[in-house]
């Protein structure tokens, strides 16, 4: 594990060297260990694909003491994901046919591949509640649009490069829209504002447009 100071109040922990955009189990393990340890002075922990950013209060602890405490936590066991989400989705996105044609597939095959995969939340970024999901089948890896759209509606299920995601709010994006879901990914008034968290698993459940209004994401706690 490499530890790099960032200014006088943060450390960047590189805990894995996974190639490409593969979420690292080591990142999730270190994140869980740091939160459980509740080290003095740590004020925020931000997981990414292969790194963790640890913010600390310089008046409470110093970088050397914190680095020593962090290194004492390893080696780490790899904890299993704690939650699995089942998200209903209507596959009627404006880009479904174009993505299928670009990949040499039928729209039905794109739907089958996308809905048949198991995804993991690697990290949050870009916008509040935006979860980068890894696990997109290689057959669906597609370059982003040459020209981003100025507005993609909230709830849109999108793909870009090696990843898929759900739009938390209406935002610009160059990712391709495959469908839509009905869920609130971010609410500042919730105890945990972001619905999806790093380490969560997710599966998409195809439904019809008539079923969308009554659809509810389901979460199961894993052993």
Beta strands, then each sheet from edge to edge (+ up, - down):
strand 1: 2-5
strand 2: 10-14
strand 3: 42-47
strand 4: 51-56
strand 5: 83-89
strand 6: 119-124
strand 7: 131-134
strand 8: 149-152
strand 9: 156-160
strand 10: 163-166
strand 11: 171-173
strand 12: 176-180
strand 13: 201-206
strand 14: 218-221
sheet 1: 1+ 2- 4+ 3-
sheet 2: 7+ 6- 13+ 5+ 14-
sheet 3: 8+ 11-
sheet 4: 10+ 9- 12+
end
